[in-house]
Amino acid sequence: MNEIFKLFLTFLSGSFAGSLLQNYFQSRKDKIETRRRFLESQLQLYGPLYSLVVQNEDAFRRIEEIRNVAKKEFSGGVSDAPRFKAQETRTDEIEQTIDVQNAHVRETVLVNNGKIFNILSKKLHLVDPDDIGLVTEFFRDYNYYKVEVPEDKGTKLPLLIAINIDQISFMRPEFIDRVKQKFDAKQRELKKFL
């Protein structure tokens, strides 16, 4: 009888250990699956953000390129070059250049910022906790711009006030860098699950 009891206990302890191991591995598998699904959800946020911030980054690069050439081209007085027969021509070209730069901001950056604002507003729960500060800064700048800068002119604030307060950023470089970094990191992590 003692042998049967020992056999029974061995069977129970083996079943119990097997059950514990099975529960452990199932729990681990469930955690991995939950993380994978969450990463996929986050990529539905960070993916579109990535596309939009890269477009803005490219627009900023183009604006800077135009600004640098314009600085070189329009510095100084009236040129002796035949295309600058009068100061009026130069003034018109300067205004055209400024208009093109402003069009890049208006047609690309501001449109994309509106899309980014909408995406973040709908999917804020998917933002990594360490990104909340940058997202909050983006929201602040976006809202300040909407209130303080009308679509058809410069600032609504008197110039002396506007130049003496914090400048509104269309998009901070840190925000662009973070979105790009997080998108890449999340893609790499998701690939490990596939």
C-alpha positions as YAML, in Angstrom:
chain: A
units: angstrom
residues:
- id: 1
  name: MET
  ca: [0.00, 0.00, 0.00]
- id: 2
  name: ASN
  ca: [2.89, 2.30, 0.76]
- id: 3
  name: GLU
  ca: [4.21, 1.82, -2.79]
- id: 4
  name: ILE
  ca: [0.84, 2.71, -4.30]
- id: 5
  name: PHE
  ca: [0.66, 5.84, -2.16]
- id: 6
  name: LYS
  ca: [4.20, 6.89, -3.23]
- id: 7
  name: LEU
  ca: [3.29, 6.24, -6.86]
- id: 8
  name: PHE
  ca: [0.13, 8.30, -6.44]
- id: 9
  name: LEU
  ca: [2.09, 11.18, -4.83]
- id: 10
  name: THR
  ca: [4.69, 11.03, -7.59]
- id: 11
  name: PHE
  ca: [1.93, 11.19, -10.16]
- id: 12
  name: LEU
  ca: [0.28, 14.16, -8.39]
- id: 13
  name: SER
  ca: [3.54, 16.07, -7.98]
- id: 14
  name: GLY
  ca: [4.39, 15.44, -11.63]
- id: 15
  name: SER
  ca: [0.94, 16.61, -12.70]
- id: 16
  name: PHE
  ca: [1.21, 19.64, -10.46]
- id: 17
  name: ALA
  ca: [4.68, 20.54, -11.78]
- id: 18
  name: GLY
  ca: [3.50, 19.98, -15.34]
- id: 19
  name: SER
  ca: [0.49, 22.18, -14.72]
- id: 20
  name: LEU
  ca: [2.68, 24.91, -13.25]
- id: 21
  name: LEU
  ca: [5.02, 24.76, -16.20]
- id: 22
  name: GLN
  ca: [2.14, 24.81, -18.65]
- id: 23
  name: ASN
  ca: [0.60, 27.83, -16.89]
- id: 24
  name: TYR
  ca: [3.96, 29.60, -16.86]
- id: 25
  name: PHE
  ca: [4.55, 29.07, -20.59]
- id: 26
  name: GLN
  ca: [0.95, 30.01, -21.46]
- id: 27
  name: SER
  ca: [1.23, 33.18, -19.39]
- id: 28
  name: ARG
  ca: [4.49, 34.05, -21.10]
- id: 29
  name: LYS
  ca: [2.97, 33.38, -24.53]
- id: 30
  name: ASP
  ca: [-0.04, 35.57, -23.66]
- id: 31
  name: LYS
  ca: [2.23, 38.44, -22.56]
- id: 32
  name: ILE
  ca: [4.23, 38.19, -25.79]
- id: 33
  name: GLU
  ca: [1.03, 38.17, -27.86]
- id: 34
  name: THR
  ca: [-0.34, 41.17, -25.94]
- id: 35
  name: ARG
  ca: [2.90, 43.08, -26.52]
- id: 36
  name: ARG
  ca: [2.86, 42.19, -30.23]
- id: 37
  name: ARG
  ca: [-0.73, 43.43, -30.63]
- id: 38
  name: PHE
  ca: [0.07, 46.62, -28.72]
- id: 39
  name: LEU
  ca: [3.10, 47.29, -30.94]
- id: 40
  name: GLU
  ca: [0.92, 46.83, -34.02]
- id: 41
  name: SER
  ca: [-1.55, 49.36, -32.58]
- id: 42
  name: GLN
  ca: [1.26, 51.78, -31.79]
- id: 43
  name: LEU
  ca: [2.58, 51.48, -35.34]
- id: 44
  name: GLN
  ca: [-0.86, 52.60, -36.54]
- id: 45
  name: LEU
  ca: [-0.06, 55.82, -34.64]
- id: 46
  name: TYR
  ca: [3.69, 56.19, -35.16]
- id: 47
  name: GLY
  ca: [3.56, 55.12, -38.84]
- id: 48
  name: PRO
  ca: [1.35, 58.00, -40.05]
- id: 49
  name: LEU
  ca: [3.18, 60.40, -37.72]
- id: 50
  name: TYR
  ca: [6.47, 59.27, -39.25]
- id: 51
  name: SER
  ca: [5.26, 59.99, -42.77]
- id: 52
  name: LEU
  ca: [3.97, 63.44, -41.85]
- id: 53
  name: VAL
  ca: [7.01, 64.57, -39.83]
- id: 54
  name: VAL
  ca: [9.35, 63.43, -42.62]
- id: 55
  name: GLN
  ca: [7.32, 65.50, -45.10]
- id: 56
  name: ASN
  ca: [7.60, 68.49, -42.75]
- id: 57
  name: GLU
  ca: [11.31, 67.88, -42.30]
- id: 58
  name: ASP
  ca: [11.73, 67.89, -46.08]
- id: 59
  name: ALA
  ca: [9.73, 71.14, -46.36]
- id: 60
  name: PHE
  ca: [11.94, 72.74, -43.67]
- id: 61
  name: ARG
  ca: [15.05, 71.60, -45.56]
- id: 62
  name: ARG
  ca: [13.69, 73.12, -48.79]
- id: 63
  name: ILE
  ca: [12.79, 76.40, -47.06]
- id: 64
  name: GLU
  ca: [16.28, 76.59, -45.58]
- id: 65
  name: GLU
  ca: [17.80, 75.89, -48.99]
- id: 66
  name: ILE
  ca: [15.74, 78.72, -50.54]
- id: 67
  name: ARG
  ca: [16.62, 81.03, -47.64]
- id: 68
  name: ASN
  ca: [20.36, 80.39, -48.02]
- id: 69
  name: VAL
  ca: [20.34, 81.01, -51.78]
- id: 70
  name: ALA
  ca: [18.16, 84.10, -51.32]
- id: 71
  name: LYS
  ca: [20.49, 85.48, -48.66]
- id: 72
  name: LYS
  ca: [23.41, 85.13, -51.02]
- id: 73
  name: GLU
  ca: [21.51, 86.39, -54.07]
- id: 74
  name: PHE
  ca: [19.75, 89.34, -52.47]
- id: 75
  name: SER
  ca: [22.38, 90.58, -50.02]
- id: 76
  name: GLY
  ca: [23.72, 94.03, -50.64]
- id: 77
  name: GLY
  ca: [22.38, 96.75, -52.88]
- id: 78
  name: VAL
  ca: [21.09, 96.73, -56.40]
- id: 79
  name: SER
  ca: [23.05, 94.35, -58.57]
- id: 80
  name: ASP
  ca: [24.71, 95.35, -61.83]
- id: 81
  name: ALA
  ca: [23.37, 92.17, -63.38]
- id: 82
  name: PRO
  ca: [21.02, 92.84, -66.30]
- id: 83
  name: ARG
  ca: [18.14, 91.06, -64.61]
- id: 84
  name: PHE
  ca: [18.22, 93.70, -61.85]
- id: 85
  name: LYS
  ca: [17.55, 96.78, -63.94]
- id: 86
  name: ALA
  ca: [15.62, 98.43, -61.15]
- id: 87
  name: GLN
  ca: [15.27, 98.13, -57.40]
- id: 88
  name: GLU
  ca: [11.58, 97.29, -57.96]
- id: 89
  name: THR
  ca: [12.52, 94.09, -59.79]
- id: 90
  name: ARG
  ca: [14.68, 93.01, -56.87]
- id: 91
  name: THR
  ca: [11.96, 93.84, -54.35]
- id: 92
  name: ASP
  ca: [9.45, 91.83, -56.38]
- id: 93
  name: GLU
  ca: [11.82, 88.85, -56.51]
- id: 94
  name: ILE
  ca: [12.41, 89.05, -52.76]
- id: 95
  name: GLU
  ca: [8.65, 89.08, -52.17]
- id: 96
  name: GLN
  ca: [8.20, 86.14, -54.56]
- id: 97
  name: THR
  ca: [10.85, 84.18, -52.67]
- id: 98
  name: ILE
  ca: [9.21, 84.90, -49.33]
- id: 99
  name: ASP
  ca: [5.82, 83.91, -50.79]
- id: 100
  name: VAL
  ca: [7.22, 80.56, -51.93]
- id: 101
  name: GLN
  ca: [8.72, 79.89, -48.50]
- id: 102
  name: ASN
  ca: [5.40, 80.78, -46.87]
- id: 103
  name: ALA
  ca: [3.58, 78.52, -49.34]
- id: 104
  name: HIS
  ca: [5.77, 75.59, -48.23]
- id: 105
  name: VAL
  ca: [4.72, 76.28, -44.66]
- id: 106
  name: ARG
  ca: [1.05, 76.85, -45.49]
- id: 107
  name: GLU
  ca: [0.57, 74.01, -47.98]
- id: 108
  name: THR
  ca: [2.74, 71.33, -46.37]
- id: 109
  name: VAL
  ca: [3.67, 72.02, -42.76]
- id: 110
  name: LEU
  ca: [0.40, 73.52, -41.52]
- id: 111
  name: VAL
  ca: [-1.72, 70.93, -43.35]
- id: 112
  name: ASN
  ca: [0.42, 68.12, -41.95]
- id: 113
  name: ASN
  ca: [0.32, 69.63, -38.46]
- id: 114
  name: GLY
  ca: [-3.48, 69.58, -38.60]
- id: 115
  name: LYS
  ca: [-3.36, 65.90, -39.55]
- id: 116
  name: ILE
  ca: [-0.85, 65.18, -36.77]
- id: 117
  name: PHE
  ca: [-3.05, 67.00, -34.25]
- id: 118
  name: ASN
  ca: [-6.08, 64.92, -35.30]
- id: 119
  name: ILE
  ca: [-4.16, 61.61, -35.24]
- id: 120
  name: LEU
  ca: [-2.67, 62.32, -31.82]
- id: 121
  name: SER
  ca: [-6.02, 63.48, -30.43]
- id: 122
  name: LYS
  ca: [-7.66, 60.21, -31.47]
- id: 123
  name: LYS
  ca: [-4.80, 57.88, -30.49]
- id: 124
  name: LEU
  ca: [-3.22, 59.62, -27.51]
- id: 125
  name: HIS
  ca: [-3.61, 56.41, -25.47]
- id: 126
  name: LEU
  ca: [-1.02, 54.76, -27.74]
- id: 127
  name: VAL
  ca: [1.69, 57.37, -27.16]
- id: 128
  name: ASP
  ca: [4.65, 56.12, -25.13]
- id: 129
  name: PRO
  ca: [4.80, 57.78, -21.69]
- id: 130
  name: ASP
  ca: [8.23, 59.26, -22.43]
- id: 131
  name: ASP
  ca: [6.77, 61.00, -25.51]
- id: 132
  name: ILE
  ca: [3.94, 62.78, -23.67]
- id: 133
  name: GLY
  ca: [6.06, 65.88, -22.98]
- id: 134
  name: LEU
  ca: [6.94, 66.33, -26.67]
- id: 135
  name: VAL
  ca: [3.33, 65.68, -27.72]
- id: 136
  name: THR
  ca: [2.13, 68.25, -25.18]
- id: 137
  name: GLU
  ca: [4.62, 70.77, -26.59]
- id: 138
  name: PHE
  ca: [3.36, 70.04, -30.10]
- id: 139
  name: PHE
  ca: [-0.26, 70.57, -28.97]
- id: 140
  name: ARG
  ca: [0.71, 73.83, -27.26]
- id: 141
  name: ASP
  ca: [2.53, 75.21, -30.31]
- id: 142
  name: TYR
  ca: [-0.27, 74.07, -32.64]
- id: 143
  name: ASN
  ca: [-2.93, 75.78, -30.51]
- id: 144
  name: TYR
  ca: [-0.89, 78.96, -30.00]
- id: 145
  name: TYR
  ca: [-0.37, 79.21, -33.75]
- id: 146
  name: LYS
  ca: [-4.08, 78.75, -34.49]
- id: 147
  name: VAL
  ca: [-4.98, 81.52, -32.04]
- id: 148
  name: GLU
  ca: [-2.14, 83.99, -32.60]
- id: 149
  name: VAL
  ca: [-1.48, 83.75, -36.35]
- id: 150
  name: PRO
  ca: [-4.35, 84.34, -38.78]
- id: 151
  name: GLU
  ca: [-4.24, 82.52, -42.11]
- id: 152
  name: ASP
  ca: [-3.99, 85.65, -44.26]
- id: 153
  name: LYS
  ca: [-1.39, 87.69, -42.32]
- id: 154
  name: GLY
  ca: [1.38, 87.54, -39.79]
- id: 155
  name: THR
  ca: [0.82, 87.57, -36.06]
- id: 156
  name: LYS
  ca: [-2.35, 88.94, -34.47]
- id: 157
  name: LEU
  ca: [-0.20, 90.24, -31.64]
- id: 158
  name: PRO
  ca: [1.51, 93.62, -31.92]
- id: 159
  name: LEU
  ca: [5.04, 93.12, -33.22]
- id: 160
  name: LEU
  ca: [6.71, 94.39, -30.03]
- id: 161
  name: ILE
  ca: [4.83, 91.79, -28.00]
- id: 162
  name: ALA
  ca: [5.30, 88.97, -30.51]
- id: 163
  name: ILE
  ca: [9.09, 89.39, -30.63]
- id: 164
  name: ASN
  ca: [9.39, 89.44, -26.84]
- id: 165
  name: ILE
  ca: [7.58, 86.19, -26.05]
- id: 166
  name: ASP
  ca: [8.51, 82.57, -26.72]
- id: 167
  name: GLN
  ca: [8.44, 81.82, -30.41]
- id: 168
  name: ILE
  ca: [5.90, 79.35, -31.70]
- id: 169
  name: SER
  ca: [7.50, 76.38, -33.41]
- id: 170
  name: PHE
  ca: [5.87, 74.81, -36.44]
- id: 171
  name: MET
  ca: [7.46, 71.55, -35.36]
- id: 172
  name: ARG
  ca: [10.34, 71.10, -32.98]
- id: 173
  name: PRO
  ca: [13.32, 69.07, -34.23]
- id: 174
  name: GLU
  ca: [13.13, 66.95, -31.05]
- id: 175
  name: PHE
  ca: [9.58, 65.92, -31.99]
- id: 176
  name: ILE
  ca: [10.64, 64.94, -35.50]
- id: 177
  name: ASP
  ca: [13.62, 62.97, -34.20]
- id: 178
  name: ARG
  ca: [11.59, 61.20, -31.53]
- id: 179
  name: VAL
  ca: [8.81, 60.12, -33.90]
- id: 180
  name: LYS
  ca: [11.36, 58.77, -36.38]
- id: 181
  name: GLN
  ca: [13.30, 57.00, -33.62]
- id: 182
  name: LYS
  ca: [10.20, 55.43, -32.06]
- id: 183
  name: PHE
  ca: [8.79, 54.28, -35.40]
- id: 184
  name: ASP
  ca: [12.06, 52.56, -36.29]
- id: 185
  name: ALA
  ca: [12.41, 50.98, -32.82]
- id: 186
  name: LYS
  ca: [8.84, 49.67, -32.83]
- id: 187
  name: GLN
  ca: [9.26, 48.18, -36.29]
- id: 188
  name: ARG
  ca: [12.45, 46.42, -35.20]
- id: 189
  name: GLU
  ca: [10.78, 45.08, -32.06]
- id: 190
  name: LEU
  ca: [7.75, 43.85, -34.00]
- id: 191
  name: LYS
  ca: [9.99, 41.99, -36.46]
- id: 192
  name: LYS
  ca: [11.28, 39.92, -33.55]
- id: 193
  name: PHE
  ca: [7.77, 38.56, -33.03]
- id: 194
  name: LEU
  ca: [7.28, 37.58, -36.65]
...
